Amino acid sequence: MTVRIDVKGPIISNDEAWIYEWFEIEATCPKTVTSKLLEANGEDVTVYINSPGGYVDEGSEIYTELKNYSGYVEVQIVGLAASAASVIAMAGDKVKISPTAQLMIHNASMGYRGDHRDMEKASEILKVTDRAIVNAYVIKSGMSEDELLGKMVDETWMGAQKALEYKLVDEIMFMDNAVKLTAFTSSTTMIPAKVINSLRNGFPNKSLANAVSEDSLNEALVKLKKDILNEIQKNTVKTNEPKATATVTAEKSPIRFIF
């Protein structure tokens, strides 16, 4: 039996998963993938990816879990594998891409505040992060680190044929590939960090949200939910460029890389 694992929507942290569930926004966190792999217990798994990317560390965790899995892992890129999701895609023993799908690789980004010394430090941190990320592409494709870092700098978008040419995928689905030639988009539904923080202040944990009845919760928060969804929609419309746009503030909080 083959076990299905979906990597859909933004790549988020485990402790944010309940917020996305509450808003009924599809997202993927490491805990979900790990649970599926434990259930599979060595059986073959197929990972279906359609994701604009998200957090670097969580993408790395999912990639590592899949690479460490004892059974056979097939990855199918069925829509978009961008940014952190493209790293996850590299974990497959075999990586297939739909002829209508896309792969995108680019540099990591983050929000940061401080003086010129802090900015220089932030730049160094991002360079180290990029050199960590690129390893997934090097291992899969055999291309040089410098060549791939250049493609990340250029924010490289690939259709199925180009991804096959670069050896970032092994096969184009539904096509005869006898001769093999060879992380975050503007439309992301990732919830802005300020919304996450506001909800956490209101609900320190999910159990507090469950302490009230469903009816009273809906009555009290229906306007809030509507306003925040409108905010997310505005954020999506305004950022109409093919690059990572979601950032967070690192001051007095753990650095969160958006990829």
LORO-57050 format. One record per residue: chain; x, y, z of N, C-alpha, C in turn. Coordinates in nm, 4 decimals, padded with zeros to 6 digits. Layout:
BEGIN
PT/mol/n.u/n.v/n.w/ca.u/ca.v/ca.w/c.u/c.v/c.w
PT/A/X/Y/Z/X/Y/Z/X/Y/Z
...
//
This chain:
BEGIN
PT/mol/n.u/n.v/n.w/ca.u/ca.v/ca.w/c.u/c.v/c.w
PT/A/00.0843/-00.1201/00.0000/00.0000/00.0000/00.0000/00.0877/00.1249/00.0000
PT/A/00.0504/00.2220/-00.0796/00.1222/00.3493/-00.0837/00.0465/00.4534/-00.0022
PT/A/00.1182/00.5215/00.0856/00.0585/00.6227/00.1725/00.0721/00.7601/00.1078
PT/A/-00.0358/00.8360/00.1070/-00.0359/00.9695/00.0477/-00.0057/01.0746/00.1546
PT/A/00.0841/01.1681/00.1199/00.1130/01.2833/00.2062/00.0984/01.4094/00.1222
PT/A/00.0143/01.5007/00.1654/-00.0066/01.6262/00.0940/00.0773/01.7370/00.1565
PT/A/00.1517/01.8065/00.0730/00.2209/01.9291/00.1132/00.1552/02.0409/00.0341
PT/A/00.0558/02.1004/00.0936/-00.0271/02.1999/00.0249/-00.0311/02.3288/00.1072
PT/A/-00.0400/02.4415/00.0391/-00.0441/02.5698/00.1074/00.0912/02.6075/00.1653
PT/A/00.0970/02.7170/00.2426/00.2250/02.7614/00.2978/00.2842/02.6617/00.3965
PT/A/00.4162/02.6629/00.4093/00.4874/02.5799/00.5056/00.4979/02.6592/00.6348
PT/A/00.4348/02.6101/00.7403/00.4225/02.6858/00.8645/00.4787/02.6062/00.9819
PT/A/00.4813/02.6683/01.0990/00.5296/02.6019/01.2198/00.4170/02.5213/01.2845
PT/A/00.4542/02.4263/01.3671/00.3549/02.3418/01.4351/00.2603/02.4246/01.5215
PT/A/00.3150/02.5251/01.5901/00.2313/02.6004/01.6839/00.1405/02.7021/01.6155
PT/A/00.1535/02.7182/01.4855/00.0627/02.8051/01.4113/-00.0466/02.7270/01.3387
PT/A/-00.0344/02.5949/01.3385/-00.1252/02.5117/01.2588/-00.2712/02.5333/01.2965
PT/A/-00.3000/02.5443/01.4263/-00.4405/02.5583/01.4691/-00.5032/02.6878/01.4191
PT/A/-00.4196/02.7921/01.4026/-00.4713/02.9202/01.3539/-00.5148/02.9064/01.2080
PT/A/-00.4336/02.8389/01.1282/-00.4702/02.8154/00.9883/-00.5950/02.7274/00.9795
PT/A/-00.6038/02.6285/01.0660/-00.7219/02.5426/01.0685/-00.8459/02.6248/01.1019
PT/A/-00.8311/02.7166/01.1970/-00.9448/02.7997/01.2385/-00.9961/02.8846/01.1231
PT/A/-00.9011/02.9373/01.0420/-00.9393/03.0170/00.9260/-00.9719/02.9317/00.8038
PT/A/-00.9611/02.7998/00.8190/-00.9866/02.7058/00.7103/-00.8960/02.7346/00.5906
PT/A/-00.7678/02.7658/00.6217/-00.6665/02.7892/00.5188/-00.5752/02.6680/00.5148
PT/A/-00.5600/02.6082/00.3972/-00.4758/02.4913/00.3814/-00.3298/02.5292/00.4050
PT/A/-00.2602/02.4512/00.4859/-00.1198/02.4752/00.5159/-00.0564/02.3439/00.5594
PT/A/00.0771/02.3418/00.5665/00.1497/02.2203/00.6031/00.2529/02.2523/00.7102
PT/A/00.2546/02.1738/00.8175/00.3541/02.1890/00.9230/00.4309/02.0577/00.9390
PT/A/00.5509/02.0602/00.9973/00.6308/01.9383/01.0114/00.5592/01.8261/01.0858
PT/A/00.4848/01.8603/01.1903/00.4188/01.7577/01.2710/00.3242/01.6726/01.1882
PT/A/00.2545/01.7339/01.0929/00.1607/01.6607/01.0084/00.2347/01.5579/00.9223
PT/A/00.3454/01.5999/00.8633/00.4232/01.5090/00.7784/00.4844/01.3973/00.8613
PT/A/00.5405/01.4318/00.9771/00.6000/01.3310/01.0647/00.4982/01.2262/01.1064
PT/A/00.3783/01.2707/01.1410/00.2714/01.1776/01.1815/00.2366/01.0816/01.0696
PT/A/00.2287/01.1344/00.9478/00.1980/01.0492/00.8322/00.3076/00.9457/00.8085
PT/A/00.4321/00.9872/00.8245/00.5435/00.8944/00.8046/00.5447/00.7857/00.9117
PT/A/00.5099/00.8209/01.0340/00.5023/00.7212/01.1404/00.3914/00.6206/01.1117
PT/A/00.2793/00.6705/01.0602/00.1680/00.5817/01.0245/00.2085/00.4903/00.9086
PT/A/00.2847/00.5424/00.8142/00.3260/00.4636/00.6975/00.4161/00.3478/00.7383
PT/A/00.4996/00.3692/00.8400/00.5785/00.2615/00.9005/00.6587/00.1811/00.7979
PT/A/00.7280/00.2539/00.7105/00.8133/00.1866/00.6132/00.7490/00.1576/00.4793
PT/A/00.6173/00.1745/00.4696/00.5493/00.1561/00.3404/00.5901/00.2681/00.2443
PT/A/00.5725/00.2431/00.1144/00.5992/00.3477/00.0159/00.5095/00.4683/00.0420
PT/A/00.5634/00.5886/00.0210/00.4825/00.7091/00.0339/00.4942/00.7927/-00.0928
PT/A/00.3863/00.8617/-00.1264/00.3866/00.9578/-00.2365/00.3500/01.0933/-00.1803
PT/A/00.4371/01.1905/-00.2030/00.4182/01.3258/-00.1518/00.3704/01.4151/-00.2664
PT/A/00.2527/01.4737/-00.2497/00.1947/01.5617/-00.3514/00.2178/01.7066/-00.3079
PT/A/00.2865/01.7835/-00.3915/00.3243/01.9204/-00.3542/00.2554/02.0238/-00.4413
PT/A/00.1923/02.1185/-00.3754/00.1416/02.2406/-00.4388/00.1488/02.3495/-00.3324
PT/A/00.2638/02.4148/-00.3244/00.2901/02.5071/-00.2144/00.3779/02.6229/-00.2600
PT/A/00.3482/02.7455/-00.2110/00.4301/02.8619/-00.2442/00.5512/02.8782/-00.1554
PT/A/00.5698/02.7869/-00.0578/00.6824/02.7979/00.0326/00.6413/02.8502/00.1688
PT/A/00.7373/02.8930/00.2473/00.7082/02.9395/00.3828/00.8346/02.9492/00.4655
PT/A/00.8302/02.8964/00.5869/00.9428/02.9082/00.6788/01.0572/02.8135/00.6419
PT/A/01.1789/02.8656/00.6468/01.2970/02.7884/00.6098/01.3180/02.6686/00.7017
PT/A/01.3187/02.6922/00.8328/01.3495/02.5845/00.9266/01.2488/02.4707/00.9183
PT/A/01.1220/02.5045/00.9037/01.0193/02.4019/00.8937/01.0304/02.3258/00.7620
PT/A/01.0656/02.3964/00.6535/01.0883/02.3285/00.5267/01.2055/02.2320/00.5365
PT/A/01.3111/02.2751/00.6059/01.4268/02.1889/00.6267/01.3904/02.0666/00.7099
PT/A/01.3066/02.0863/00.8113/01.2662/01.9741/00.8966/01.1887/01.8696/00.8164
PT/A/01.0966/01.9155/00.7318/01.0184/01.8225/00.6507/01.1085/01.7505/00.5508
PT/A/01.1977/01.8246/00.4865/01.2943/01.7645/00.3936/01.3733/01.6539/00.4629
PT/A/01.4228/01.6832/00.5826/01.5055/01.5869/00.6557/01.4260/01.4640/00.6967
PT/A/01.3027/01.4843/00.7409/01.2169/01.3708/00.7783/01.1954/01.2778/00.6588
PT/A/01.1719/01.3351/00.5427/01.1493/01.2540/00.4229/01.2768/01.1824/00.3798
PT/A/01.3907/01.2510/00.3881/01.5177/01.1883/00.3503/01.5542/01.0750/00.4464
PT/A/01.5168/01.0902/00.5728/01.5483/00.9894/00.6739/01.4524/00.8711/00.6738
PT/A/01.3406/00.8853/00.6022/01.2368/00.7823/00.6060/01.2913/00.6503/00.5507
PT/A/01.2567/00.5428/00.6180/01.3110/00.4109/00.5817/01.2532/00.3549/00.4522
PT/A/01.1331/00.3979/00.4148/01.0691/00.3467/00.2947/01.0972/00.4323/00.1717
PT/A/01.0360/00.3934/00.0609/01.0541/00.4629/-00.0667/00.9665/00.5880/-00.0708
PT/A/01.0255/00.6992/-00.1139/00.9531/00.8263/-00.1198/00.9485/00.8766/-00.2639
PT/A/00.8278/00.8892/-00.3171/00.8095/00.9527/-00.4477/00.7455/01.0887/-00.4265
PT/A/00.7995/01.1895/-00.4922/00.7439/01.3242/-00.4868/00.6789/01.3561/-00.6205
PT/A/00.5582/01.4090/-00.6151/00.4909/01.4558/-00.7360/00.4584/01.6036/-00.7194
PT/A/00.5203/01.6864/-00.8025/00.4891/01.8298/-00.8028/00.3674/01.8482/-00.8923
PT/A/00.2543/01.8734/-00.8318/00.1290/01.8754/-00.9076/00.0818/02.0169/-00.9407
PT/A/00.1386/02.1165/-00.8747/00.1018/02.2552/-00.9017/00.2255/02.3421/-00.9002
PT/A/00.2585/02.3927/-00.7814/00.3762/02.4768/-00.7623/00.4604/02.4222/-00.6484
PT/A/00.5895/02.4149/-00.6695/00.6842/02.3854/-00.5609/00.7827/02.5012/-00.5585
PT/A/00.7533/02.6004/-00.4769/00.8348/02.7215/-00.4737/00.9042/02.7353/-00.3394
PT/A/01.0215/02.7949/-00.3424/01.0915/02.8319/-00.2197/01.1107/02.7126/-00.1277
PT/A/01.0613/02.7199/-00.0042/01.0786/02.6101/00.0906/01.0172/02.4805/00.0387
PT/A/00.9093/02.4920/-00.0381/00.8459/02.3718/-00.0933/00.9340/02.3058/-00.1985
PT/A/01.0161/02.3854/-00.2675/01.1079/02.3264/-00.3654/01.2167/02.2466/-00.2947
PT/A/01.2564/02.2898/-00.1746/01.3529/02.2133/-00.0948/01.2915/02.0797/-00.0549
PT/A/01.1675/02.0823/-00.0093/01.0984/01.9589/00.0290/01.0915/01.8629/-00.0893
PT/A/01.0669/01.9172/-00.2080/01.0566/01.8332/-00.3278/01.1841/01.7557/-00.3545
PT/A/01.2981/01.8106/-00.3150/01.4267/01.7461/-00.3422/01.4475/01.6202/-00.2590
PT/A/01.3588/01.5932/-00.1637/01.3753/01.4789/-00.0735/01.3323/01.3469/-00.1357
PT/A/01.2680/01.3501/-00.2487/01.2147/01.2277/-00.3072/01.3219/01.1354/-00.3635
PT/A/01.3014/01.0042/-00.3473/01.3865/00.9082/-00.4170/01.3649/00.9219/-00.5672
PT/A/01.2426/00.9540/-00.6036/01.2103/00.9916/-00.7416/01.1218/01.1152/-00.7343
PT/A/01.1534/01.2133/-00.8171/01.0753/01.3376/-00.8204/01.0116/01.3515/-00.9577
PT/A/00.8795/01.3573/-00.9589/00.8051/01.3753/-01.0830/00.7384/01.5129/-01.0814
PT/A/00.7187/01.5687/-01.1989/00.6512/01.6973/-01.2089/00.5432/01.6890/-01.3166
PT/A/00.4295/01.7452/-01.2884/00.3230/01.7519/-01.3885/00.3680/01.8434/-01.5021
PT/A/00.3282/01.8150/-01.6254/00.3666/01.9022/-01.7374/00.3119/02.0435/-01.7233
PT/A/00.2136/02.0623/-01.6364/00.1560/02.1954/-01.6156/00.2051/02.2603/-01.4870
PT/A/00.2976/02.1966/-01.4147/00.3442/02.2472/-01.2856/00.4692/02.3331/-01.3007
PT/A/00.5084/02.3971/-01.1891/00.6253/02.4838/-01.1891/00.7101/02.4594/-01.0645
PT/A/00.8392/02.4913/-01.0791/00.9347/02.4856/-00.9694/01.0034/02.6214/-00.9627
PT/A/01.0225/02.6736/-00.8410/01.0891/02.8034/-00.8276/01.1883/02.7993/-00.7126
PT/A/01.3101/02.8518/-00.7374/01.4109/02.8622/-00.6325/01.4575/03.0065/-00.6227
PT/A/01.4816/03.0530/-00.5016/01.5314/03.1900/-00.4814/01.5955/03.2030/-00.3440
PT/A/01.6489/03.3214/-00.3151/01.7132/03.3466/-00.1875/01.6109/03.3573/-00.0744
PT/A/01.6565/03.3265/00.0455/01.5733/03.3451/00.1637/01.5615/03.4942/00.1951
PT/A/01.4596/03.5312/00.2703/01.4420/03.6699/00.3137/01.3892/03.6711/00.4555
PT/A/01.4005/03.7870/00.5195/01.3483/03.7989/00.6554/01.3291/03.9461/00.6882
PT/A/01.2480/03.9720/00.7888/01.2322/04.1077/00.8399/01.3328/04.1299/00.9515
PT/A/01.3903/04.2515/00.9601/01.4905/04.2793/01.0620/01.4895/04.4287/01.0913
PT/A/01.5241/04.4647/01.2178/01.5336/04.6054/01.2530/01.6611/04.6300/01.3318
PT/A/01.7159/04.7484/01.3166/01.8361/04.7820/01.3898/01.9211/04.8811/01.3142
PT/A/02.0444/04.9040/01.3629/02.1334/04.9974/01.2962/02.2129/04.9268/01.1863
PT/A/02.3122/04.9965/01.1304/02.3854/04.9417/01.0162/02.4587/04.8126/01.0522
PT/A/02.5005/04.7997/01.1792/02.5681/04.6769/01.2203/02.4712/04.5593/01.2200
PT/A/02.3472/04.5863/01.2641/02.2451/04.4809/01.2625/02.2130/04.4388/01.1200
PT/A/02.2102/04.5358/01.0268/02.1800/04.5043/00.8876/02.2911/04.4195/00.8253
PT/A/02.4164/04.4533/00.8611/02.5280/04.3732/00.8113/02.5207/04.2306/00.8659
PT/A/02.4834/04.2190/00.9929/02.4687/04.0868/01.0538/02.3556/04.0102/00.9866
PT/A/02.2440/04.0790/00.9616/02.1308/04.0144/00.8953/02.1706/03.9635/00.7576
PT/A/02.2518/04.0431/00.6858/02.2979/04.0020/00.5527/02.3799/03.8743/00.5605
PT/A/02.4682/03.8671/00.6593/02.5513/03.7479/00.6757/02.4666/03.6260/00.7097
PT/A/02.3671/03.6464/00.7959/02.2783/03.5357/00.8335/02.2060/03.4806/00.7106
PT/A/02.1580/03.5720/00.6252/02.0865/03.5292/00.5055/02.1775/03.4560/00.4083
PT/A/02.3010/03.4995/00.3977/02.3958/03.4307/00.3091/02.4219/03.2888/00.3581
PT/A/02.4371/03.2746/00.4905/02.4567/03.1406/00.5471/02.3338/03.0542/00.5213
PT/A/02.2155/03.1131/00.5366/02.0912/03.0401/00.5122/02.0820/02.9933/00.3679
PT/A/02.1174/03.0803/00.2739/02.1140/03.0425/00.1327/02.2094/02.9267/00.1036
PT/A/02.3267/02.9296/00.1672/02.4242/02.8226/00.1438/02.3804/02.6916/00.2094
PT/A/02.2952/02.7008/00.3088/02.2380/02.5787/00.3668/02.1294/02.5230/00.2750
PT/A/02.0441/02.6113/00.2273/01.9336/02.5714/00.1404/01.9837/02.5064/00.0112
PT/A/02.0893/02.5643/-00.0473/02.1346/02.5200/-00.1788/02.1801/02.3741/-00.1782
PT/A/02.2177/02.3232/-00.0609/02.2641/02.1844/-00.0539/02.1600/02.0852/-00.1041
PT/A/02.0325/02.1142/-00.0780/01.9270/02.0234/-00.1243/01.9267/02.0145/-00.2761
PT/A/01.9473/02.1282/-00.3446/01.9493/02.1299/-00.4912/02.0768/02.0645/-00.5460
PT/A/02.1901/02.0874/-00.4767/02.3165/02.0278/-00.5200/02.3083/01.8759/-00.5138
PT/A/02.2570/01.8233/-00.4012/02.2471/01.6790/-00.3834/02.1591/01.6165/-00.4911
PT/A/02.0506/01.6821/-00.5244/01.9568/01.6267/-00.6217/02.0088/01.6365/-00.7640
PT/A/02.0606/01.7531/-00.8010/02.0918/01.7786/-00.9422/02.2354/01.7476/-00.9815
PT/A/02.3275/01.7561/-00.8858/02.4679/01.7406/-00.9206/02.5296/01.8678/-00.9756
PT/A/02.4511/01.9754/-00.9886/02.5040/02.1035/-01.0332/02.5936/02.1624/-00.9242
PT/A/02.6792/02.2567/-00.9616/02.7688/02.3176/-00.8644/02.6931/02.4124/-00.7721
PT/A/02.7483/02.4319/-00.6524/02.6870/02.5234/-00.5555/02.6798/02.6648/-00.6127
PT/A/02.7878/02.7116/-00.6739/02.7900/02.8480/-00.7267/02.6852/02.8679/-00.8363
PT/A/02.6714/02.7685/-00.9235/02.5724/02.7798/-01.0310/02.4311/02.7879/-00.9748
PT/A/02.4028/02.7057/-00.8753/02.2694/02.7053/-00.8156/02.2439/02.8310/-00.7330
PT/A/02.3460/02.8791/-00.6615/02.3306/03.0050/-00.5880/02.2989/03.1186/-00.6845
PT/A/02.3594/03.1149/-00.8032/02.3292/03.2155/-00.9045/02.1845/03.2099/-00.9490
PT/A/02.1335/03.0902/-00.9628/01.9935/03.0746/-01.0031/01.8998/03.1194/-00.8905
PT/A/01.9404/03.0988/-00.7659/01.8612/03.1481/-00.6537/01.8593/03.3002/-00.6510
PT/A/01.9744/03.3618/-00.6753/01.9821/03.5084/-00.6811/01.8878/03.5621/-00.7879
PT/A/01.8827/03.4942/-00.9018/01.7988/03.5384/-01.0145/01.6503/03.5072/-00.9948
PT/A/01.6181/03.4372/-00.8869/01.4809/03.3875/-00.8644/01.4330/03.3139/-00.9900
PT/A/01.4757/03.1914/-01.0023/01.4546/03.1131/-01.1242/01.3243/03.0345/-01.1184
PT/A/01.2391/03.0621/-01.2154/01.1131/02.9892/-01.2315/01.1309/02.8871/-01.3436
PT/A/01.0870/02.7659/-01.3190/01.1055/02.6590/-01.4167/00.9743/02.5874/-01.4450
PT/A/00.9483/02.5662/-01.5721/00.8429/02.4744/-01.6098/00.8974/02.3329/-01.6023
PT/A/00.8174/02.2371/-01.6412/00.8568/02.0973/-01.6283/00.9828/02.0645/-01.7084
PT/A/00.9911/02.1113/-01.8323/01.1057/02.0785/-01.9168/01.2360/02.1360/-01.8621
PT/A/01.2316/02.2599/-01.8144/01.3520/02.3232/-01.7605/01.3942/02.2559/-01.6303
PT/A/01.2987/02.2193/-01.5460/01.3312/02.1500/-01.4213/01.3970/02.0152/-01.4509
PT/A/01.3503/01.9479/-01.5559/01.4105/01.8206/-01.5966/01.5506/01.8434/-01.6525
PT/A/01.5678/01.9479/-01.7291/01.6984/01.9809/-01.7862/01.8012/02.0063/-01.6767
PT/A/01.7590/02.0737/-01.5705/01.8490/02.1031/-01.4584/01.8648/01.9841/-01.3632
PT/A/01.7945/01.8756/-01.3919/01.7983/01.7541/-01.3100/01.7455/01.7758/-01.1681
PT/A/01.6590/01.8735/-01.1526/01.5937/01.8941/-01.0241/01.4714/01.8041/-01.0108
PT/A/01.4280/01.7470/-01.1219/01.3244/01.6434/-01.1216/01.3744/01.5285/-01.2090
PT/A/01.3168/01.4117/-01.1887/01.3596/01.2928/-01.2627/01.2707/01.2606/-01.3816
PT/A/01.1485/01.3123/-01.3779/01.0521/01.2678/-01.4796/00.9382/01.3668/-01.4911
PT/A/00.8907/01.3850/-01.6141/00.7691/01.4630/-01.6364/00.6525/01.3658/-01.6462
PT/A/00.5541/01.3846/-01.5632/00.4403/01.2937/-01.5576/00.3651/01.2922/-01.6914
PT/A/00.3136/01.1741/-01.7261/00.2300/01.1545/-01.8441/00.3063/01.1673/-01.9751
PT/A/00.4408/01.1737/-01.9668/00.5208/01.1867/-02.0891/00.6289/01.0796/-02.0906
PT/A/00.6769/01.0476/-02.2098/00.7842/00.9504/-02.2249/00.9165/01.0215/-02.2008
PT/A/00.9857/00.9818/-02.0916/01.1120/01.0449/-02.0570/01.2274/00.9462/-02.0694
PT/A/01.2291/00.8699/-02.1783/01.3351/00.7704/-02.1965/01.4721/00.8365/-02.1962
PT/A/01.4819/00.9569/-02.2577/01.6070/01.0325/-02.2557/01.5897/01.1479/-02.1583
PT/A/01.6580/01.1419/-02.0445/01.6468/01.2460/-01.9433/01.7572/01.3488/-01.9645
PT/A/01.7194/01.4697/-01.9987/01.8147/01.5737/-02.0308/01.9007/01.6135/-01.9108
PT/A/01.8757/01.5872/-01.8433/01.9601/01.6385/-01.7377/01.9866/01.5415/-01.6262
PT/A/00.9871/02.9065/-00.2520/00.9927/02.8914/-00.2460/00.9033/02.9553/-00.2324
PT/A/00.8184/03.1155/-00.2645/00.7036/03.1853/-00.1965/00.6530/03.2915/-00.2925
PT/A/00.5360/03.2772/-00.3279/00.4874/03.3639/-00.4333/00.3986/03.4747/-00.3792
PT/A/00.3672/03.5702/-00.4661/00.2867/03.6846/-00.4243/00.1452/03.6462/-00.3887
PT/A/00.0974/03.5318/-00.4402/-00.0404/03.4920/-00.4139/-00.0531/03.4027/-00.2913
PT/A/00.0525/03.3999/-00.2060/00.0493/03.3140/-00.0899/-00.0658/03.3469/00.0030
PT/A/-00.1196/03.2453/00.0681/-00.2246/03.2656/00.1675/-00.1664/03.2591/00.3073
PT/A/-00.0372/03.2800/00.3201/00.0272/03.2776/00.4501/-00.0263/03.3927/00.5345
PT/A/-00.0679/03.3646/00.6567/-00.1238/03.4662/00.7444/-00.0120/03.5598/00.7893
PT/A/-00.0309/03.6931/00.7791/00.0730/03.7875/00.8215/00.1119/03.7662/00.9676
PT/A/00.2400/03.7897/00.9973/00.2906/03.7652/01.1323/00.2150/03.8465/01.2373
PT/A/00.1754/03.9703/01.2032/00.1055/04.0529/01.3015/-00.0304/03.9928/01.3382
PT/A/-00.0911/03.9229/01.2438/-00.2182/03.8567/01.2733/-00.1949/03.7373/01.3655
PT/A/-00.0881/03.6590/01.3350/-00.0530/03.5455/01.4207/-00.0307/03.5927/01.5633
PT/A/00.0474/03.7012/01.5789/00.0786/03.7511/01.7121/-00.0447/03.8036/01.7833
PT/A/-00.1335/03.8701/01.7097/-00.2565/03.9209/01.7697/-00.3439/03.8078/01.8219
PT/A/-00.3536/03.7007/01.7427/-00.4342/03.5865/01.7848/-00.3724/03.5172/01.9057
PT/A/-00.2390/03.5092/01.9069/-00.1734/03.4459/02.0210/-00.1960/03.5258/02.1483
PT/A/-00.1987/03.6580/02.1351/-00.2254/03.7405/02.2522/-00.3676/03.7189/02.3029
PT/A/-00.4579/03.6977/02.2071/-00.5970/03.6735/02.2455/-00.6195/03.5324/02.2943
PT/A/-00.5505/03.4351/02.2314/-00.5630/03.2951/02.2691/-00.4232/03.2385/02.2926
PT/A/-00.3695/03.2449/02.4134/-00.2365/03.1915/02.4394/-00.2202/03.0472/02.3959
PT/A/-00.3282/02.9690/02.3985/-00.3236/02.8335/02.3446/-00.4625/02.7958/02.2972
PT/A/-00.4698/02.6908/02.2212/-00.5969/02.6544/02.1590/-00.6998/02.6105/02.2617
PT/A/-00.6527/02.5586/02.3744/-00.7467/02.5118/02.4753/-00.8324/02.6256/02.5288
PT/A/-00.7742/02.7489/02.5310/-00.8526/02.8622/02.5774/-00.9646/02.8926/02.4799
PT/A/-00.9344/02.8789/02.3504/-01.0376/02.9015/02.2493/-01.1486/02.7988/02.2636
PT/A/-01.1124/02.6777/02.3050/-01.2121/02.5719/02.3193/-01.2930/02.5835/02.4486
PT/A/-01.2501/02.6779/02.5361/-01.3173/02.6900/02.6649/-01.4560/02.7520/02.6505
PT/A/-01.4817/02.8167/02.5387/-01.6132/02.8744/02.5164/-01.6875/02.7887/02.4159
PT/A/-01.8186/02.8073/02.4102/-01.8979/02.7272/02.3185/-01.8763/02.7740/02.1756
PT/A/-01.9083/02.6864/02.0832/-01.8920/02.7218/01.9424/-01.9799/02.8403/01.9054
PT/A/-02.1031/02.8422/01.9568/-02.1939/02.9511/01.9241/-02.1430/03.0850/01.9755
PT/A/-02.0963/03.0855/02.1004/-02.0502/03.2114/02.1577/-01.9213/03.2587/02.0912
PT/A/-01.8360/03.1621/02.0540/-01.7125/03.1985/01.9864/-01.7419/03.2592/01.8501
PT/A/-01.8330/03.1965/01.7770/-01.8691/03.2494/01.6453/-01.9306/03.3885/01.6569
PT/A/-02.0163/03.4065/01.7567/-02.0835/03.5349/01.7751/-01.9829/03.6439/01.8104
PT/A/-01.8860/03.6094/01.8956/-01.7908/03.7091/01.9432/-01.6842/03.7424/01.8395
PT/A/-01.6491/03.6452/01.7539/-01.5336/03.6633/01.6676/-01.5641/03.6652/01.5183
PT/A/-01.6899/03.6555/01.4795/-01.7206/03.6502/01.3371/-01.6735/03.7765/01.2658
PT/A/-01.6888/03.8936/01.3307/-01.6441/04.0177/01.2673/-01.4921/04.0223/01.2598
PT/A/-01.4253/03.9771/01.3691/-01.2792/03.9742/01.3684/-01.2273/03.8865/01.2567
PT/A/-01.2866/03.7678/01.2426/-01.2427/03.6752/01.1396/-01.2613/03.7356/01.0009
PT/A/-01.3747/03.8007/00.9803/-01.4026/03.8621/00.8506/-01.3021/03.9726/00.8201
PT/A/-01.2732/04.0562/00.9212/-01.1787/04.1662/00.9021/-01.0394/04.1146/00.8699
PT/A/-00.9968/04.0080/00.9405/-00.8622/03.9552/00.9177/-00.8519/03.8891/00.7810
PT/A/-00.9567/03.8185/00.7402/-00.9563/03.7584/00.6070/-00.9494/03.8655/00.4991
PT/A/-01.0175/03.9781/00.5231/-01.0091/04.0897/00.4292/-00.8679/04.1451/00.4232
PT/A/-00.8025/04.1497/00.5403/-00.6652/04.1978/00.5471/-00.5721/04.1067/00.4684
PT/A/-00.5924/03.9756/00.4820/-00.5112/03.8796/00.4078/-00.5327/03.8965/00.2583
PT/A/-00.6590/03.9162/00.2181/-00.6918/03.9344/00.0772/-00.6247/04.0600/00.0217
PT/A/-00.6268/04.1692/00.0998/-00.5619/04.2923/00.0562/-00.4129/04.2727/00.0420
PT/A/-00.3551/04.1983/00.1344/-00.2113/04.1715/00.1315/-00.1734/04.0939/00.0069
PT/A/-00.2600/04.0006/-00.0326/-00.2347/03.9196/-00.1523/-00.2428/04.0038/-00.2782
PT/A/-00.3436/04.0913/-00.2863/-00.3649/04.1720/-00.4061/-00.2533/04.2734/-00.4248
PT/A/-00.2067/04.3328/-00.3126/-00.1074/04.4384/-00.3217/00.0290/04.3874/-00.3637
PT/A/00.0617/04.2645/-00.3307/00.1953/04.2116/-00.3588/00.1934/04.1293/-00.4861
PT/A/00.1784/04.1954/-00.5972/00.1612/04.1266/-00.7255/00.2922/04.1153/-00.8007
PT/A/00.3954/04.0656/-00.7316/00.5232/04.0396/-00.7956/00.5675/03.8993/-00.7595
PT/A/00.6374/03.8288/-00.8518/00.6767/03.6896/-00.8251/00.7964/03.6802/-00.7328
PT/A/00.7787/03.7212/-00.6064/00.8888/03.7106/-00.5110/00.8314/03.6978/-00.3707
PT/A/00.9143/03.6528/-00.2780/00.8697/03.6362/-00.1403/00.8380/03.7728/-00.0827
PT/A/00.7224/03.7866/-00.0198/00.6828/03.9161/00.0335/00.6528/03.9123/00.1822
PT/A/00.6264/03.7944/00.2382/00.5936/03.7873/00.3798/00.7195/03.7949/00.4625
PT/A/00.7228/03.8865/00.5598/00.8387/03.9008/00.6468/00.7921/03.9145/00.7900
PT/A/00.8843/03.8953/00.8830/00.8517/03.9137/01.0238/00.9622/03.9944/01.0878
PT/A/00.9342/04.0483/01.2054/01.0311/04.1260/01.2783/01.1114/04.0369/01.3696
PT/A/01.2422/04.0517/01.3670/01.3277/03.9662/01.4479/01.3565/04.0262/01.5844
PT/A/01.3281/04.1537/01.6026/01.3613/04.2193/01.7275/01.2854/04.1572/01.8442
PT/A/01.3585/04.1159/01.9459/01.3027/04.0588/02.0678/01.2193/03.9339/02.0420
PT/A/01.2474/03.8648/01.9339/01.1768/03.7407/01.9034/01.2677/03.6530/01.8191
PT/A/01.2422/03.5216/01.8118/01.3265/03.4349/01.7292/01.3229/03.4773/01.5835
PT/A/01.4368/03.4709/01.5159/01.4423/03.5080/01.3745/01.3640/03.4055/01.2926
PT/A/01.2747/03.4538/01.2104/01.1937/03.3655/01.1261/01.2249/03.3966/00.9819
PT/A/01.2798/03.3002/00.9113/01.3141/03.3183/00.7710/01.1951/03.2799/00.6847
PT/A/01.1656/03.3635/00.5884/01.0612/03.3336/00.4910/01.1295/03.2934/00.3627
PT/A/01.0884/03.1790/00.3093/01.1579/03.1282/00.1906/01.0584/03.0741/00.0919
//
